[in-house]
Amino acid sequence: MRVAIVATEFPAVSQTFVLDHVGGLLARGHAVDIHARRAGKDSAEHPEVARLGLRARTHYLPVPPHGRSAVWRDALRRVWRPLLGHPARLRALWRAGPRDQFWSRFYAALPFWNQGGDYHLLHAHSGQNGQRLLPLYAAGLLRAPLVVTFHGHDVHGYLQGRPADYYAPLFARAAALVVCSEFMRARLLALGAPAQKLRLIANGIDPERYHWRLREAPQGRPVELLSVGRLVEFKGLKFLLSALAEPALAQRPLRLQVVGDGPLRTALEAQARELGLQERVRFLGAQPREAVQALMDSADLYVAPVVVDAEGNTETQGVALLEALACGLPVIASAVGGIPETLGEAAAALVPPGEPAALATAIARLLDDRERWPLLSRAGRARVDTHYQNQAWLDRLEQLYNSLNANN
């Protein structure tokens, strides 16, 4: 099967699910192209990108030049040969939406101009990437079934200021709408998604990548805490920093390593200094998967202090949570979004979001409850092995693809 994966950025260190999706399909013998708006901004890169030759498979959205005459020259340079054989395509693209948006449609169409009709299926990661394909379907450049995976921001912050029925055309066009949790299923239903098109296919990981070891409460040395995620508001890291300064933890020998980058990094580093945490907190920036695995292997406890931000964004599943469980790490996280269903009985504690005192109390209690550590360590790995194997995730995606092509 020839599949196009449509993403915002590729490669992106923080989006291992896209990399695993592409790599998994290639391993199963499918032909895969990646269509991305832009390359990732991270300096680090997962080794699989080079090993699998994925940059050669990636098509980026062209950037139009400035000025009307420059746009016309650039457009003719790019497509005058194909237009000789397919002038109807350009007419269809002209009619596929408002005239003042023609050039944005034109440049969105260019990566698909020669091979768009050859795909057996297109799978867009995020609603906004699915939405940008709609004019190409209207123009007849794309005809294969469209699958859209909604991830979270696309149904929260991205919809701020947009009409309530913004996704109605996409819901109508898409053959299937994939969500990773019951939390996301409920959100899509509230937006008007047809129930019969919704598929709950939770993201999976390859447990064999992660070294499991039995964890016990540390004695005679500092406790190593770890938190992984983009440094944005809904990840809630400021509440974890505040928790470290709470009376329940202020005198405990703790160290926190933070993996991830984002717009709040400078503010969070300043907060750590203001709280006197310079010697207890390290900001490591974005890291490739192998480095994160090594950090999880050496950590004692994983903490995810997630909240709901002002735009409604929150954690819809949490792949890093699965990675922590696979390594045997006890996990303390907020009871918000899709986190409770991801962790289930393997959660060391679920705390109210945005409450540093409650977070500090939960960490302190676990540190004092030595008997729970081995139990949590085993329960976490068992949960991943039972519910979140990446091969089972790929099986379900492949079954969906086959069913859509059989009906097409």
Secondary structure per residue as TSV (DSSP state, phi and psi in degrees):
chain	resnum	aa	ss	phi	psi
A	1	M	-	360.0	137.8
A	2	R	E	-100.2	119.1
A	3	V	E	-122.1	138.2
A	4	A	E	-107.0	123.7
A	5	I	E	-99.1	124.0
A	6	V	E	-110.8	122.0
A	7	A	E	-135.6	168.1
A	8	T	E	-78.8	-50.5
A	9	E	E	-127.3	144.1
A	10	F	S	-160.1	133.8
A	11	P	S	-78.5	149.1
A	12	A	-	-130.7	123.8
A	13	V	T	-59.1	-35.5
A	14	S	T	-78.7	-11.7
A	15	Q	-	-109.9	66.7
A	16	T	H	-66.3	-23.8
A	17	F	H	-64.5	-34.7
A	18	V	H	-68.7	-44.1
A	19	L	H	-60.8	-44.4
A	20	D	H	-67.1	-34.4
A	21	H	H	-62.7	-50.3
A	22	V	H	-63.9	-50.4
A	23	G	H	-61.9	-38.3
A	24	G	H	-65.7	-40.7
A	25	L	H	-67.4	-40.4
A	26	L	H	-62.2	-41.4
A	27	A	H	-63.7	-24.9
A	28	R	T	-93.1	8.7
A	29	G	T	92.0	7.6
A	30	H	-	-84.5	152.2
A	31	A	E	-90.3	127.1
A	32	V	E	-129.3	130.5
A	33	D	E	-113.2	149.7
A	34	I	E	-113.8	128.0
A	35	H	E	-114.7	112.6
A	36	A	E	-123.8	149.2
A	37	R	E	-66.6	-36.5
A	38	R	E	-160.0	166.4
A	39	A	-	-77.8	152.6
A	40	G	-	-64.4	154.3
A	41	K	-	-92.2	-9.9
A	42	D	-	-71.1	142.3
A	43	S	S	-76.2	-29.3
A	44	A	-	-77.9	156.9
A	45	E	-	-148.7	138.3
A	46	H	-	-66.5	136.5
A	47	P	H	-58.4	-27.7
A	48	E	H	-61.3	-27.1
A	49	V	H	-59.7	-46.1
A	50	A	H	-75.2	-41.9
A	51	R	H	-61.0	-37.5
A	52	L	T	-93.6	-0.1
A	53	G	T	63.4	40.3
A	54	L	-	-76.9	-24.6
A	55	R	G	-65.0	-33.7
A	56	A	G	-70.3	-18.9
A	57	R	G	-93.9	-0.7
A	58	T	E	-101.3	131.3
A	59	H	E	-113.5	126.1
A	60	Y	E	-102.0	150.0
A	61	L	-	-66.5	121.1
A	62	P	-	-63.4	148.6
A	63	V	-	-99.9	118.7
A	64	P	-	-70.2	148.2
A	65	P	-	-73.7	168.3
A	66	H	S	-83.6	142.1
A	67	G	S	96.1	138.5
A	68	R	H	-63.1	-45.1
A	69	S	H	-66.4	-36.6
A	70	A	H	-65.7	-38.2
A	71	V	H	-63.0	-44.9
A	72	W	H	-61.6	-44.4
A	73	R	H	-63.2	-43.4
A	74	D	H	-65.1	-42.4
A	75	A	H	-62.4	-46.3
A	76	L	H	-64.8	-38.0
A	77	R	H	-61.6	-36.8
A	78	R	H	-77.2	-38.0
A	79	V	H	-127.6	10.9
A	80	W	H	-64.0	-33.5
A	81	R	H	-67.9	-50.7
A	82	P	H	-59.6	-32.5
A	83	L	H	-66.4	-28.2
A	84	L	H	-60.1	-33.0
A	85	G	H	-96.6	-19.3
A	86	H	-	-136.1	57.5
A	87	P	H	-63.2	-24.0
A	88	A	H	-65.9	-27.0
A	89	R	H	-61.5	-45.3
A	90	L	H	-65.6	-39.8
A	91	R	H	-63.1	-42.0
A	92	A	H	-65.1	-37.5
A	93	L	H	-68.0	-37.1
A	94	W	H	-61.3	-37.7
A	95	R	H	-87.9	-3.6
A	96	A	T	-80.7	0.0
A	97	G	S	179.9	-172.3
A	98	P	-	-57.0	142.0
A	99	R	G	-64.6	-33.1
A	100	D	G	-72.3	-7.1
A	101	Q	G	-109.2	14.2
A	102	F	H	-61.1	-43.9
A	103	W	H	-67.8	-33.1
A	104	S	H	-66.2	-38.0
A	105	R	H	-65.8	-41.3
A	106	F	H	-59.9	-49.2
A	107	Y	H	-70.4	-30.4
A	108	A	H	-66.6	-29.5
A	109	A	H	-79.7	-25.9
A	110	L	G	-54.5	-45.0
A	111	P	G	-63.8	-20.1
A	112	F	G	-101.5	0.6
A	113	W	T	-58.9	-42.6
A	114	N	T	-92.6	-31.6
A	115	Q	T	-118.8	2.8
A	116	G	G	-57.5	-37.1
A	117	G	G	-78.9	-4.8
A	118	D	G	-92.1	-11.4
A	119	Y	-	-73.4	144.3
A	120	H	S	-84.7	-23.5
A	121	L	E	-162.5	146.0
A	122	L	E	-118.6	136.5
A	123	H	E	-126.8	111.6
A	124	A	E	-96.7	129.8
A	125	H	E	-91.9	106.3
A	126	S	S	102.2	148.3
A	127	G	H	-62.9	-38.0
A	128	Q	H	-67.5	-31.8
A	129	N	H	-73.4	-33.7
A	130	G	H	-64.7	-40.6
A	131	Q	H	-62.7	-36.8
A	132	R	T	-73.8	-10.0
A	133	L	T	-87.3	-14.7
A	134	L	H	-58.5	-44.7
A	135	P	H	-62.1	-28.6
A	136	L	H	-73.1	-32.2
A	137	Y	H	-69.8	-42.0
A	138	A	H	-62.0	-32.3
A	139	A	T	-85.6	-5.6
A	140	G	T	85.0	4.2
A	141	L	S	-70.6	-32.2
A	142	L	-	-116.3	137.8
A	143	R	-	-134.1	-17.8
A	144	A	S	-70.1	158.8
A	145	P	-	-56.8	143.8
A	146	L	E	-110.9	125.6
A	147	V	E	-110.7	135.6
A	148	V	E	-125.3	124.6
A	149	T	E	-97.8	122.9
A	150	F	-	-93.8	133.4
A	151	H	-	-110.1	-23.0
A	152	G	S	145.0	-67.5
A	153	H	G	-60.0	-31.6
A	154	D	G	-67.2	-17.2
A	155	V	G	-115.5	8.2
A	156	H	T	-124.5	-93.5
A	157	G	G	-57.9	-38.9
A	158	Y	G	-63.0	-27.3
A	159	L	G	-87.0	-3.9
A	160	Q	T	-59.6	124.9
A	161	G	T	81.9	-0.1
A	162	R	S	-102.5	157.2
A	163	P	-	-62.9	154.2
A	164	A	T	-61.1	-29.7
A	165	D	T	-100.0	26.1
A	166	Y	T	-53.6	-40.9
A	167	Y	T	-89.9	3.4
A	168	A	H	-54.8	-45.8
A	169	P	H	-62.4	-36.6
A	170	L	H	-69.5	-42.5
A	171	F	H	-58.3	-37.0
A	172	A	H	-71.9	-39.7
A	173	R	H	-77.6	-41.6
A	174	A	-	-62.7	141.8
A	175	A	S	-80.9	-28.5
A	176	A	E	-153.3	146.3
A	177	L	E	-120.8	114.4
A	178	V	E	-99.6	135.5
A	179	V	E	-129.2	157.6
A	180	C	S	-101.1	-4.3
A	181	S	S	-157.5	161.7
A	182	E	H	-62.9	-32.9
A	183	F	H	-56.6	-45.0
A	184	M	H	-73.9	-33.3
A	185	R	H	-60.2	-44.4
A	186	A	H	-62.9	-38.0
A	187	R	H	-66.1	-42.8
A	188	L	H	-65.7	-39.8
A	189	L	H	-62.4	-39.4
A	190	A	H	-65.0	-26.2
A	191	L	T	-86.1	-2.1
A	192	G	T	99.8	11.4
A	193	A	-	-66.2	138.7
A	194	P	-	-66.3	126.8
A	195	A	G	-57.5	-35.0
A	196	Q	G	-69.8	-16.7
A	197	K	G	-93.7	-11.3
A	198	L	E	-78.3	135.7
A	199	R	E	-130.5	122.0
A	200	L	E	-89.8	106.3
A	201	I	-	-129.2	95.5
A	202	A	-	-66.6	142.5
A	203	N	-	-62.7	145.8
A	204	G	-	-122.7	167.6
A	205	I	B	-130.3	165.5
A	206	D	-	-92.7	102.6
A	207	P	G	-59.9	-25.0
A	208	E	G	-66.8	-18.8
A	209	R	G	-71.2	-21.4
A	210	Y	S	-111.5	124.3
A	211	H	-	-76.9	109.5
A	212	W	-	-83.4	136.3
A	213	R	-	-144.5	150.6
A	214	L	-	-68.5	128.0
A	215	R	-	-101.0	140.6
A	216	E	-	-130.0	154.4
A	217	A	-	-59.0	125.8
A	218	P	-	-62.3	145.9
A	219	Q	-	-134.0	136.9
A	220	G	S	74.4	13.8
A	221	R	S	-156.4	163.1
A	222	P	-	-64.0	148.6
A	223	V	E	-83.1	128.9
A	224	E	E	-94.7	111.4
A	225	L	E	-97.0	150.8
A	226	L	E	-138.1	139.5
A	227	S	E	-138.9	132.6
A	228	V	E	-125.0	130.6
A	229	G	S	160.1	161.5
A	230	R	-	-62.3	146.2
A	231	L	S	-88.0	75.9
A	232	V	S	-127.1	167.9
A	233	E	G	-57.8	-45.6
A	234	F	G	-70.7	-16.2
A	235	K	G	-70.0	-19.1
A	236	G	-	70.6	22.2
A	237	L	H	-62.8	-28.6
A	238	K	H	-61.6	-29.0
A	239	F	H	-75.4	-31.1
A	240	L	H	-69.2	-41.3
A	241	L	H	-60.4	-44.0
A	242	S	H	-63.3	-36.1
A	243	A	H	-63.4	-36.4
A	244	L	H	-64.6	-23.7
A	245	A	T	-93.1	-3.2
A	246	E	S	-68.5	151.9
A	247	P	H	-52.7	-34.0
A	248	A	H	-65.1	-23.2
A	249	L	H	-123.3	-13.0
A	250	A	H	-56.3	-34.8
A	251	Q	T	-100.7	2.7
A	252	R	S	-79.9	145.7
A	253	P	-	-78.7	90.9
A	254	L	E	-124.9	146.2
A	255	R	E	-132.6	138.7
A	256	L	E	-118.1	130.6
A	257	Q	E	-112.1	131.4
A	258	V	E	-114.0	119.9
A	259	V	E	-105.0	128.2
A	260	G	B	134.8	161.3
A	261	D	-	-136.5	170.0
A	262	G	-	159.5	-179.6
A	263	P	T	-65.2	-19.0
A	264	L	T	-95.1	4.4
A	265	R	H	-59.0	-47.2
A	266	T	H	-60.9	-43.9
A	267	A	H	-65.4	-38.4
A	268	L	H	-70.5	-38.5
A	269	E	H	-63.8	-38.7
A	270	A	H	-65.2	-40.7
A	271	Q	H	-61.4	-42.3
A	272	A	H	-61.1	-40.1
A	273	R	H	-66.6	-43.4
A	274	E	H	-62.3	-31.7
A	275	L	T	-87.6	0.6
A	276	G	T	72.3	31.8
A	277	L	-	-104.0	14.1
A	278	Q	T	-55.6	-36.7
A	279	E	T	-85.1	-7.6
A	280	R	T	-110.8	-11.4
A	281	V	E	-128.6	132.2
A	282	R	E	-122.8	129.6
A	283	F	E	-98.9	115.5
A	284	L	E	-99.6	-7.5
A	285	G	E	72.6	-173.8
A	286	A	S	-68.2	140.5
A	287	Q	-	-134.6	146.1
A	288	P	-	-67.4	164.3
A	289	R	H	-56.4	-41.5
A	290	E	H	-62.2	-37.8
A	291	A	H	-68.3	-38.8
A	292	V	H	-65.0	-40.4
A	293	Q	H	-60.7	-41.9
A	294	A	H	-64.7	-39.3
A	295	L	H	-66.7	-39.0
A	296	M	H	-67.0	-35.3
A	297	D	H	-63.5	-35.7
A	298	S	H	-92.0	-9.8
A	299	A	-	-79.3	165.7
A	300	D	S	-106.8	-34.2
A	301	L	E	-148.0	135.1
A	302	Y	E	-104.5	135.6
A	303	V	E	-128.4	130.6
A	304	A	E	-125.6	91.6
A	305	P	-	-86.0	47.7
A	306	V	-	-66.4	148.3
A	307	V	-	-133.1	179.0
A	308	V	-	-100.1	121.9
A	309	D	-	-83.8	-177.7
A	310	A	T	-62.5	-23.3
A	311	E	T	-97.5	2.8
A	312	G	S	92.3	-0.3
A	313	N	-	-69.7	142.1
A	314	T	-	-160.0	-177.2
A	315	E	-	-79.0	126.4
A	316	T	S	-95.7	-23.3
A	317	Q	S	-150.1	-65.2
A	318	G	-	101.2	84.9
A	319	V	H	-65.2	-36.2
A	320	A	H	-62.9	-30.9
A	321	L	H	-61.8	-42.3
A	322	L	H	-64.5	-41.0
A	323	E	H	-62.9	-40.4
A	324	A	H	-63.8	-44.1
A	325	L	H	-62.2	-40.4
A	326	A	H	-63.0	-30.3
A	327	C	T	-81.6	-6.5
A	328	G	T	89.1	9.1
A	329	L	-	-74.7	132.4
A	330	P	-	-62.3	144.3
A	331	V	E	-125.6	126.6
A	332	I	E	-112.4	127.8
A	333	A	E	-147.4	170.4
A	334	S	E	-79.9	146.2
A	335	A	S	-85.1	77.4
A	336	V	-	-150.0	153.1
A	337	G	T	57.3	-135.3
A	338	G	T	-91.1	4.7
A	339	I	H	-63.2	-46.9
A	340	P	H	-58.0	-38.6
A	341	E	H	-75.8	-26.4
A	342	T	H	-68.9	-47.6
A	343	L	H	-80.8	-37.4
A	344	G	G	53.6	-137.0
A	345	E	G	-71.2	-9.7
A	346	A	G	-84.0	-5.8
A	347	A	-	-67.2	130.5
A	348	A	S	-69.3	-37.0
A	349	A	E	-166.6	143.2
A	350	L	E	-115.5	122.8
A	351	V	E	-117.4	157.4
A	352	P	-	-60.7	135.9
A	353	P	T	-68.0	144.9
A	354	G	T	73.9	21.2
A	355	E	-	-123.3	93.3
A	356	P	H	-57.8	-38.0
A	357	A	H	-63.6	-41.5
A	358	A	H	-67.2	-38.2
A	359	L	H	-65.5	-44.0
A	360	A	H	-62.5	-42.2
A	361	T	H	-62.4	-42.3
A	362	A	H	-63.0	-42.3
A	363	I	H	-65.0	-45.1
A	364	A	H	-62.1	-41.1
A	365	R	H	-63.5	-41.0
A	366	L	H	-66.6	-39.6
A	367	L	H	-60.8	-29.7
A	368	D	H	-90.2	-9.3
A	369	D	-	-106.6	77.1
A	370	R	T	-62.1	-31.5
A	371	E	T	-68.2	-24.5
A	372	R	H	-77.4	-25.1
A	373	W	H	-58.2	-52.2
A	374	P	H	-63.3	-34.8
A	375	L	H	-63.7	-45.6
A	376	L	H	-65.7	-38.1
A	377	S	H	-61.7	-44.0
A	378	R	H	-71.0	-40.8
A	379	A	H	-64.9	-36.0
A	380	G	H	-64.6	-48.1
A	381	R	H	-64.9	-39.5
A	382	A	H	-62.6	-36.7
A	383	R	H	-66.3	-41.9
A	384	V	H	-65.0	-45.7
A	385	D	H	-61.2	-34.1
A	386	T	H	-84.6	-39.3
A	387	H	H	-116.4	-18.3
A	388	Y	-	-131.8	37.2
A	389	Q	B	-73.4	133.3
A	390	N	H	-67.8	-28.1
A	391	Q	H	-67.7	-35.6
A	392	A	H	-67.1	-38.5
A	393	W	H	-60.7	-46.4
A	394	L	H	-67.3	-35.9
A	395	D	H	-56.9	-46.4
A	396	R	H	-68.5	-38.5
A	397	L	H	-63.9	-44.0
A	398	E	H	-64.7	-39.9
A	399	Q	H	-61.7	-40.3
A	400	L	H	-63.3	-46.4
A	401	Y	H	-57.9	-46.6
A	402	N	H	-63.4	-39.3
A	403	S	H	-66.7	-37.8
A	404	L	H	-69.2	-39.1
A	405	N	H	-71.1	-32.1
A	406	A	H	-65.8	-31.3
A	407	N	H	-92.7	-5.2
A	408	N	-	-81.7	360.0
